[in-house]
Amino acid sequence: MELRHLRYFVTIAEEQSFRRAATRLHVSQSPLSRQMKDLEEEMGVELFAPEGRGIKLTAAGKSFAERARSILASVDAAVDEARGIAEGRLGTVVIGFETGTTFMGSFLSLVAAFRRRAPRVGLELVPMSSLEQWTALRQGTIAFGHGAYAPDDDALGHLEMTRDRLGLLLSPEHRLARLKKIRLRDLESERLLLQPRQLYPRLHADIITAGRAQGVTLHVTAEVLDLEALLALVVIGDAVTFLSEKFWELASQTSLLWRPVEDLRIDLSEVVTWRAEDDGAPVVRALIESAREVSPLPQHAAGRARSPKAAWRKRDER
């Protein structure tokens, strides 16, 4: 028994005529009659009984017709679902995102733009650092990532969405808050807090290198994983930290001050990341296009991995 036998049978049951059913199915009446005869022989029951110039269903035929319609509806739904997933219209996509800065950056705009493109696709949002996102992408446990750093891996494509300068975050009571200009040499004796080096090794390296270029040794006295906990330590004046200017919106709710550091010249970005092999996948393509839509930066062709230095760049001398 094949699906076409069920479709033929249901059509005949609806038309109550082999002739009309053959016309509707665009097949000859004689082969259609033979296939229904074969179906009855295979099942060992009579499905049709003559009635005037047409036919009617037997009791067994009526019961079988209900089940056949249900089977065909399930098959059609399964086919539609498979096509929807293949075309990026259905299914669920897992996205990794950086914690602590979700509501200030472009992440929510990205999700909203994607929802407009794929309203029937489910979203599963998983908090993780950029480094964890890269591992999860390679392992296939997430399809897309949004973080502050770009991967140095040809297997991962990425797109820089925003770029913002890195500056100093400090309490209003801190001694440096009284300075009109802050330079790296002013930080040499300060307790500096950063998020863990293993999560953001290039940022750590760039900060330390920037200090050394000015003959300054910066002292990272503690590494704090949670951004809110880090900010709390800065609020009480225990230390200072670095944060991008845009993400100062979070800190401003705690009365912290953001100050540019004249000779730091490091930019921090928001970056979306995906597996390069998934460039053509409809859902990933929709996410990339959504990122391009909400990004204020000029964008190159989506799906092409950009330089791993795109996550932050030293500013040119002005």
N, C-alpha and C positions, 0 to 999 in steps of 0.2 A: 504494500500500500504506500503510495506516494502522496505528497502534499497536493499535487495537481488533481489527484482523484478526489480528495476532500473538497477542493475548490469547485470542481465540476459537479460533485454531488450537491453541494450547498446551492449552487446556481440553479440546478434542475429543481431542487426543492422549493426555491423561491419563485421560479417561473411556472412550476407545475406543468411543464411541457418540454420535451426533448428538443423540439424544433426551435422554440423561443430561446431556450438555454444555449443551443448551438449558435444561434445568431448572436447572442450576447457575448459568447466566449470566442467568437470568430473561428469556430471549428466546424467540421462537417458533422451532420447528425449521425451518420452511420457509425463512425469511429467512437463517437461519444456514447452511443447506445452500447457498443461492445465493451467499452471500458467500465460502464456501470454494471453490465452483466458479469464481467470479471470480478468487480468489487463485491457483488452479492455472493458469487461463488466462493471468493476468498473468506468472506465473513460467515457464510453458511446460513444467511437469512435473506428474506425478501424485503427490499427497501421500498419498492414502488408497487403500486397496484393501478390498473387502468381505470380511468373515470372519464366517460364520454370521449371527447377527442384528445384529452390530455391524460395526465396521471395524477395520483395522489400518493402521499406517503403512508406506509403502513405504520402501525404502532412502533415497530422496531425502527423504521425509517425516521419517525419524528424524534425519537430518543437520540438516534445517532446524529441527526441534524443539529440538535442543541450542542452535543459534545464537539461536533466538527466545527461549528462556528466558534466555540470557545478556544479550540486548538488553533484555528487559523488566526484568531485575534491575538493570541499569545505569541504566535510566530511573527505576526506583523509588528507587534510591539517590540519583540526582541530584535528584529531587523532594524527598526527605526532607532532603537537605543544604540545598537552597534554603529549604525551610520552616524548618529549624533555624536557619539564619543570620538569616532574617527574624524569627524568634521569640526570637533571642538565645540559642539553645541550642548553636550550633556556630559555627565560624569562629575568627578570631583578632582580638583587640583590642589596640591599641597604646597604652600608657600612659607618659606622661612623668613623671619624678619628680626631685626635688631630690637632688643628691649630697651625701654627707657626713653626713646626718642620718637616713638610711633606717632604721637599726636601733633608733633611740630613739623615734621618733614613732609615729603611728598607721598608717603606710603598710602595714606587714606585716599588721596586723590587718584593714585594708581589703581587701588581696589575699586573705587567708584567708576573709573573709566572702563575697567575690565568688566564690571557688572553690566554696564550698558552694552558692551559688545557680546557678552555671553551670559544673558540673564538666567539661563537654566543650568549653568555649571555651578556645582557646589564648591565652596571655598573652605579649606582647612588651613588655619594660620598657626604656625608653630614658632614660638620665640627661640631664637638661637643666634649666636654671634656669627660674624662673617666667616670665620674659620670653620665653625661647625656647619655652616651652610655649604661651604665648598665640599666638605667631606660627605654631607648628606646628598648633594647633587651627584657626586661621583658614584655613590652607592645606590642612587635611584630612589631614595626615600622621600625626597622633595623634588618638585619640578622647576621651582623658581625661587630666587632669593632676593631679598632687599636688605642692603646693609651699607656700611660706611666705607668699605674697602673693596678694591678690585683684586681678583685672583691673578696670580702669575702662573697660569696654567693654560696651555693651548686647548685643552679638552673642555674648557669652560668659556663660554661667551659672556660678555658683559657690556653694559651701557651706563655711562655716567649721566645721571639725571640732573643733579645740582652740584654747585661748587661754592664753597664758602670759606672765608679765611679763619684760621685758628687763632684764638686769642686767650687771654688769661682770665680766669674766673676767680673772684675773691670776695671776701666779706667787706662791707662798707667800713668796718672798723679796722681793717688790715692797714698796716703802715703804707703799703704800696698804693692804696686807694687815694692818697693825697697827692701822688705824683701826676703831673700833667702828661708826661710821656714815660712809658715803661720800656726798658731795654732788657735783653737777656742777662746782662751783668747784674741787674737789680734782683735777679732771682737766685743768685748763686748761694745765698745763705738760707733760702726758703725751703720749707718742707713741701715737696711736690708729690701730689697723688695722681696716679694714672690707673686706667683699667689694665688688666693683666697683659704682660708682654707676650705671653704665648698666644693670646687671642689677636693682638694687634702688633706684631713684631716690627713692621715697617714704620708705623707711626712712632713707636718708641725710638727706633733708630734715627728717624728724621729729626726728632726733637733733640736727642742727645748730640747728633751731628751738627745741628744748627748752633747749639751752645758752644761746641768745640771750635766751630769756625770763628766764633767771637772771643775765643780764649776763655770760655766759661765752662765750669763743670756743674751741671745740674744734678741735684740729688733727689732721686725718686725714693722717697722714704717708705711708701706703701703702695701696694697694688690692690685695688678694690673692684671686685667683679660687678657689683650692682651700682648702676649710675646714681640712683636715688640715695643710696648709702654714701657714695662718694660726695655728693652734693651736701649731704647733711654735715659731714666733717668740715667742708669748706664753710658752711654757714656759721659754725661755732668758732671760726677763725683759727682752726687747728692747722690748716694747710691751704695751699692753692692748687688749682688744676688748670688744665687746658680744655677749652671747649670751642666749637665753631660758633660764629656770631649768631647764626640763625637759631641754633639750639639754645641760645641764651633765653629764649622765651620761656623755657621750662624753669631756668634758674631765676628769672626775673620774678616769678611768683614767690620766691623765697627771699626777696630783697637783695640778692647777690648782685655784684657788679661785674660787667664784662669790659675788659680793656684790651685794645690792640697792643701787641708787643712789636715795637718798631722794627727790630731786626730778626724776627722769627720767620716771616714769609713762607708759611706752609698753608696750603689750602686743603680742606677736607671735603669730601663729596658724599653724595648718596648714589649708590651703585646697585643696579639690578644684575643678577647673574643667572645663568642657565647652562645646561649641557649643550655644547656646540653641536652635537649630533642631533639635537632636538630643534634646530633652527626652523625646520619645515613643519614641525608638529603644530596643528591648528591652535591648540590652547596656548602653547608657548608663544606662538606668533602673535596671538591676541594680547598676551601680557606684554610682549615687547612693544607692540604698537601702542598699547595703553600708556606705557612708560614714556614713549616718545611724545604722545599727545599732551601729557601733563608737565613734561620737562620744559623749563624755561631756556635751556641751553640749545644751541644749534645741534641737530642730530645728523649723524652719518647714516648710511644704510643699516637698518636694524638687522641683527643676526650676525653681524661681523664683529668679532672680538676686537676691542680696542686695546691700546697700549696698557699694560698693567700699571703704568705710572699715572693713569688717569684718576686714581682715587685721591691723590693729593699731589700737588706740584709746588715746588719752591717758586715763590714769586720772583719775577725779574726785578732788578734794582730800578727804582723809579727816579 
